[in-house]
Amino acid sequence: MEGITLDNDNSVKLERSWGDYMVDFNLHDEWLEILNRMQILELCNICEGHLARVDPLSRNALIIARVSDRYQVFFHQHWDELSKPVSDLIKACFNRNDARVCYSALREISLRPGEQYYPIPFDRIFLKVEKRHARQKLEFDKETVLWFEHTIAAFWIFDTNLSVYYERMGNPPIKKRKKQ
């Protein structure tokens, strides 16, 4: 699929449907399919990056995935012992000058209003990779296409290695996730 070129005065963020989701227009189906076939990680956000006048809050391309619910407890319990191998893996997969990477654990208890406030525990591990430079052109340029191709390949390798760590620590082999 080719990106589109728009007149410079256009300030509309273009989206298209992909399955049940609306995605940025220039994201390739193949990229979305690869990211949705990961075993440990689940895609939760992807953005092609936009010009400031189109969307000032999403100027940089990014991909965010979270550890799937069925693996959250394991990766939280083994956070300390996996921190060195995961750090090495991040360096091996994402050590480029064009990306910022954050692998983080978020634990919180939120209070939601109802008849009375009640706690909702939230326990997630995320991997966020963001393109260092904001989008400068309206066209979906070759630099951004290459960034996505390299970053998606790195996500796939990272996910595959998380699966290996999971199995090496005595867990059953991971079954292939059904295509969504």
TIDOFI-499629 format. One record per residue: y, x, z of N, C-alpha, C, CB in turn. Coordinates in steps of 0.2 Angstrom, whole numbers. Each point is the difference from the previous one (the first is absolute). Last residue first. Glycine has a CB too. Example, Ala and Ser with C-alpha at 12.3 -4.5 7.8 and 13.67 -1.06 7.14 Angstrom:
<nodes>
((-11 64 35) (6 4 1) (5 -4 3) (-3 6 -10))
((-25 -4 10) (6 -4 0) (6 4 0) (-6 -9 6))
</nodes>
This chain:
<nodes>
((-63 -32 76) (4 -6 1) (3 -3 -6) (2 5 11))
((-25 10 -6) (6 0 -3) (4 -6 1) (-5 7 -9))
((-13 4 27) (0 -5 -6) (7 1 -3) (-9 -8 5))
((-1 28 8) (4 -6 1) (0 -4 -6) (7 6 8))
((-26 12 1) (5 -1 -5) (4 -7 1) (-7 7 -8))
((-6 6 28) (-1 -4 -5) (6 -1 -5) (-9 -6 6))
((2 26 12) (5 -5 -2) (-2 -4 -6) (9 6 6))
((-25 7 13) (4 1 -6) (4 -6 -2) (-9 7 -4))
((4 -2 30) (-4 -2 -6) (5 1 -7) (-7 -8 7))
((12 24 15) (0 -7 -2) (-4 -2 -6) (12 0 5))
((-8 22 7) (-6 -4 2) (1 -7 -2) (-2 8 9))
((17 10 -15) (0 -1 8) (-5 -5 2) (12 3 0))
((-9 3 -23) (-2 6 3) (0 -1 8) (5 6 -10))
((4 -24 -4) (-8 1 -1) (-2 6 4) (0 -6 -11))
((23 3 10) (-3 -6 3) (-7 1 0) (9 -8 -3))
((3 23 -9) (1 1 7) (-4 -5 4) (11 6 -2))
((-10 -9 -21) (-4 5 2) (0 2 7) (1 5 -12))
((14 -21 3) (-7 -2 0) (-5 5 2) (4 -8 -9))
((18 15 6) (0 -4 6) (-7 -3 1) (12 -3 -1))
((-8 14 -19) (-1 4 5) (0 -3 7) (6 9 -7))
((-1 -22 -12) (-6 3 -1) (-2 4 6) (0 -1 -13))
((22 -6 11) (-4 -5 2) (-8 2 0) (9 -9 -4))
((7 24 -5) (1 -1 8) (-4 -5 2) (12 3 -1))
((-12 -1 -22) (-3 6 3) (1 0 8) (2 7 -10))
((9 -24 -2) (-7 0 -2) (-4 5 4) (3 -6 -11))
((21 7 11) (-3 -5 4) (-7 -1 0) (11 -6 -1))
((-1 21 -14) (0 3 6) (-3 -5 5) (10 8 -3))
((-6 -15 -19) (-6 4 0) (-1 3 8) (2 3 -13))
((17 -15 9) (-5 -5 0) (-7 4 0) (7 -9 -6))
((13 21 4) (0 -3 6) (-6 -4 1) (12 0 1))
((-7 9 -22) (-2 5 5) (-1 -2 7) (6 8 -7))
((2 -23 -10) (-7 2 -2) (-2 5 5) (2 -2 -12))
((20 -5 14) (-5 -5 2) (-7 2 -1) (8 -9 -3))
((10 23 -4) (-1 -1 7) (-5 -5 3) (12 4 0))
((-7 -2 -23) (-4 6 2) (-1 0 8) (4 6 -10))
((10 -22 0) (-6 -2 -2) (-5 6 3) (4 -7 -11))
((19 10 14) (-3 -5 4) (-7 -2 -1) (12 -4 2))
((-1 19 -17) (0 3 7) (-3 -5 5) (10 7 -3))
((-5 -15 -19) (-6 4 0) (-1 3 7) (1 2 -13))
((14 -24 12) (0 7 -3) (-7 3 1) (13 1 2))
((-1 -26 -3) (-5 3 4) (-2 7 -4) (-5 -12 4))
((30 1 -5) (-7 0 -4) (-5 3 5) (6 2 -11))
((16 -3 18) (-2 -6 -1) (-7 0 -3) (12 -5 -1))
((-3 26 15) (1 -3 -6) (-3 -7 0) (-1 11 -6))
((1 3 25) (6 2 -3) (1 -4 -6) (0 11 5))
((-15 -12 19) (0 -1 -7) (7 1 -3) (-10 -8 2))
((3 22 20) (1 -7 -2) (0 -1 -8) (6 -2 11))
((-19 22 3) (6 -2 -3) (0 -7 -2) (1 12 -4))
((-20 -4 16) (6 3 3) (7 -2 -3) (-8 10 3))
((-15 -24 -2) (3 4 -4) (6 3 3) (-5 -6 -10))
((-15 -3 25) (6 -2 -3) (3 6 -5) (2 -8 10))
((-25 -2 6) (2 5 -4) (6 -2 -5) (-11 5 0))
((-5 -12 24) (6 -2 -5) (2 6 -4) (4 -8 9))
((-25 -3 8) (2 6 -4) (5 -2 -5) (-11 5 1))
((1 -16 24) (3 0 -6) (1 7 -4) (6 -10 4))
((-19 -6 18) (2 7 -3) (2 -1 -7) (-9 5 8))
((9 -23 15) (-1 2 -7) (1 7 -1) (3 -11 -4))
((-3 -11 21) (-2 7 1) (-2 2 -7) (-5 -2 11))
((16 -18 6) (1 2 -7) (-2 7 0) (9 -8 -4))
((-9 -16 21) (-1 7 -1) (0 2 -8) (-7 0 11))
((19 -20 3) (-4 1 -6) (-1 7 -1) (4 -11 -6))
((4 -8 27) (0 7 -3) (-5 0 -6) (2 5 11))
((14 -26 -2) (-6 3 1) (-1 7 -4) (-5 -12 1))
((25 -8 10) (-2 6 -4) (-7 2 1) (12 4 1))
((-7 -29 0) (2 5 4) (-2 6 -4) (-1 -6 11))
((0 -13 -22) (2 -3 6) (2 5 5) (-8 -9 -3))
((11 21 -16) (-4 -6 -1) (2 -4 6) (-10 6 -6))
((16 20 -6) (2 -6 4) (-5 -5 -2) (12 3 0))
((-18 23 1) (2 -5 -4) (2 -6 3) (-8 5 -8))
((5 23 12) (0 -7 4) (3 -5 -5) (2 6 11))
((-16 19 -14) (5 -4 -1) (0 -7 3) (1 6 -11))
((-11 21 13) (-1 -7 2) (6 -4 -2) (-8 3 9))
((-3 21 -19) (5 -4 3) (-3 -7 2) (9 6 -7))
((-14 19 -7) (-3 -4 6) (6 -4 3) (-10 8 2))
((4 9 -25) (5 -4 3) (-4 -5 5) (8 0 -10))
((-11 25 -4) (-3 -5 4) (5 -4 3) (-10 7 2))
((11 9 -25) (2 -2 6) (-4 -5 3) (11 3 -3))
((-5 16 -17) (-6 -3 2) (2 -2 7) (-8 6 -8))
((24 1 -14) (-1 -2 7) (-6 -3 1) (12 -1 1))
((3 16 -21) (-6 -3 3) (0 -1 7) (-6 6 -9))
((22 0 -15) (0 0 7) (-6 -4 3) (12 1 0))
((-7 12 -25) (-2 -6 4) (1 2 7) (-8 -3 -8))
((11 18 -12) (3 -6 -2) (-2 -6 5) (0 4 -12))
((-7 19 12) (7 0 2) (3 -7 -2) (1 12 -2))
((-27 -7 10) (4 1 -6) (7 -1 2) (-9 -5 -7))
((-15 2 18) (4 6 1) (4 1 -7) (-8 5 9))
((-10 -22 -2) (7 -2 -2) (5 6 1) (-3 -11 4))
((-22 13 -1) (1 -5 -5) (7 -1 -2) (-10 -6 5))
((4 22 12) (-4 2 -7) (1 -6 -5) (-9 6 7))
((19 -8 15) (3 6 -4) (-4 1 -6) (3 5 11))
((-12 -22 2) (7 -2 -2) (3 6 -4) (2 -8 10))
((-22 13 1) (-1 -5 -6) (7 -2 -3) (-11 -4 5))
((11 16 15) (-2 5 -5) (-1 -4 -7) (-5 7 9))
((10 -20 11) (5 4 -2) (-1 5 -6) (4 -1 12))
((-22 -11 -3) (4 -5 -4) (7 4 -2) (-5 -10 7))
((-11 22 7) (-2 -1 -7) (4 -5 -4) (-11 2 5))
((19 2 17) (0 6 -3) (-3 -1 -7) (-1 6 10))
((0 -25 5) (7 2 -2) (0 7 -4) (4 -6 10))
((-23 -6 0) (1 0 -7) (7 2 -2) (-9 -9 -1))
((2 7 24) (-5 5 -3) (1 0 -8) (-8 -2 10))
((22 -13 3) (1 7 2) (-5 5 -4) (4 -4 11))
((-6 -20 -15) (6 3 -2) (1 7 1) (5 -11 2))
((-23 -6 2) (-1 7 -2) (6 3 -2) (-12 -3 -3))
((12 -20 9) (-4 3 6) (-1 8 -2) (-6 -11 2))
((17 -3 -18) (4 1 6) (-4 3 6) (6 -10 -3))
((-18 6 -17) (6 5 -1) (5 0 5) (-2 -2 -12))
((-16 -14 14) (-3 7 -1) (6 5 -1) (-11 -5 -5))
((17 -18 5) (-2 2 7) (-3 7 0) (-2 -11 3))
((9 1 -24) (5 1 4) (-2 3 7) (6 -9 -5))
((-19 1 -14) (0 7 1) (5 2 5) (-5 2 -11))
((2 -25 2) (-7 2 2) (0 7 2) (-5 -8 -7))
((25 -1 -2) (-1 -2 6) (-7 2 3) (7 -10 -3))
((6 25 -15) (-3 -6 0) (-2 -2 7) (-4 1 -11))
((23 16 6) (-7 0 1) (-2 -7 1) (1 12 5))
((20 -9 -20) (-2 0 7) (-7 1 0) (10 -7 4))
((12 13 -22) (-7 -3 1) (-1 1 8) (-5 3 -12))
((26 0 -8) (-2 -1 7) (-7 -3 0) (12 -1 4))
((7 14 -22) (-7 -4 1) (-1 0 7) (-5 4 -11))
((28 0 -7) (-4 1 6) (-7 -4 0) (11 2 7))
((16 6 -19) (-7 -3 -2) (-4 2 7) (1 2 -13))
((25 -6 15) (-5 5 -1) (-7 -3 -2) (7 8 8))
((13 -21 -3) (2 4 -5) (-6 5 -2) (12 -1 4))
((-7 -21 10) (-6 3 -2) (1 5 -6) (-6 -10 4))
((23 -2 8) (-4 1 5) (-7 3 -2) (5 -9 6))
((14 1 -21) (2 6 4) (-5 2 6) (11 -3 -3))
((-13 -10 -21) (-2 -1 7) (1 6 4) (-9 -7 -5))
((20 4 -16) (-6 -5 -1) (-2 -2 7) (-3 5 -12))
((20 12 10) (3 -7 -2) (-6 -5 -1) (10 5 -5))
((-16 18 9) (3 -3 6) (3 -7 -2) (3 11 4))
((-25 -3 -17) (7 2 1) (4 -4 5) (0 3 -12))
((-27 1 14) (5 -4 -4) (7 3 1) (-6 -11 2))
((-23 13 2) (7 3 1) (4 -3 -4) (-4 11 3))
((-19 -17 0) (1 5 -6) (7 4 1) (-7 -7 -7))
((-12 -4 26) (7 -1 -3) (1 5 -6) (4 -5 11))
((-23 -6 8) (1 4 -6) (6 -2 -3) (-12 3 -2))
((-5 -9 25) (6 0 -3) (1 5 -6) (5 -4 11))
((-25 0 2) (4 -5 3) (7 -1 -3) (-6 1 10))
((-22 9 -14) (7 0 -2) (4 -6 3) (-4 5 -11))
((-17 8 22) (1 -6 -4) (8 0 -2) (-9 -7 7))
((-13 25 1) (7 -2 0) (1 -6 -4) (3 12 1))
((-25 -2 2) (3 0 6) (7 -3 0) (-7 10 3))
((-4 -10 -24) (-5 -2 5) (3 -1 7) (-9 6 -7))
((20 -9 -19) (-1 5 5) (-4 -3 6) (11 5 -3))
((-3 -16 -18) (-7 2 1) (-1 5 5) (-1 -2 -12))
((23 -6 5) (-4 -5 3) (-7 1 1) (9 -8 -5))
((5 24 -6) (2 -1 7) (-3 -6 4) (11 5 -4))
((-15 -2 -19) (-3 6 3) (2 -1 8) (1 7 -11))
((8 -23 -4) (-7 -1 1) (-3 6 4) (-1 -6 -11))
((23 7 5) (-1 -6 5) (-7 -1 2) (10 -5 -4))
((-4 20 -14) (2 3 7) (-1 -5 5) (9 6 -5))
((-13 -13 -17) (-5 5 2) (2 3 7) (-2 2 -12))
((17 -17 2) (-5 -4 2) (-6 5 3) (2 -9 -8))
((24 16 7) (-5 0 -4) (-6 -4 3) (4 10 -6))
((23 -12 10) (-6 3 3) (-6 -2 -4) (5 -1 11))
((19 -6 -15) (-3 6 -3) (-6 3 3) (11 3 -3))
((1 -23 11) (-2 -1 -7) (-4 6 -3) (10 -7 -1))
((-11 0 27) (5 3 -4) (-2 0 -7) (5 7 9))
((-17 -25 5) (1 7 0) (5 2 -4) (-12 2 2))
((-1 -24 10) (5 2 -4) (1 7 1) (6 -12 1))
((-29 -2 3) (5 3 2) (6 1 -5) (-8 6 8))
((-16 -15 -9) (4 -4 4) (7 3 2) (-11 -5 4))
((1 16 -25) (-4 -5 5) (4 -5 3) (-8 10 1))
((24 3 -11) (-7 4 0) (-4 -4 5) (6 11 -3))
((20 -15 -10) (-6 -2 4) (-6 4 -1) (4 -12 0))
((23 19 -2) (-5 -3 -3) (-6 -2 4) (3 6 -10))
((25 2 10) (-6 0 3) (-5 -3 -5) (5 0 12))
((22 12 -10) (-5 -4 -3) (-7 1 3) (6 2 -10))
((21 -2 17) (-6 3 2) (-6 -4 -4) (4 5 11))
((23 -3 -18) (-6 -5 2) (-6 5 1) (5 -10 -6))
((18 15 -3) (-1 1 7) (-5 -5 3) (12 4 1))
((0 7 -26) (-5 -4 3) (-1 2 8) (-6 -2 -11))
((20 13 -6) (4 -5 5) (-5 -5 3) (10 1 -7))
((-16 17 -9) (2 3 6) (3 -6 5) (2 11 -6))
((-21 -17 -12) (7 2 0) (2 2 7) (2 -8 -10))
((-28 11 5) (5 -5 1) (7 3 -1) (-8 -6 8))
((-20 11 -12) (7 3 0) (4 -6 0) (-3 11 -6))
((-24 -8 14) (5 -3 -4) (7 3 1) (-6 -11 0))
((-22 20 1) (6 -3 4) (5 -3 -5) (-2 9 9))
((-24 -8 -15) (6 4 -1) (5 -3 5) (-2 3 -12))
((-26 -3 12) (6 -4 0) (6 4 0) (-6 -9 6))
</nodes>
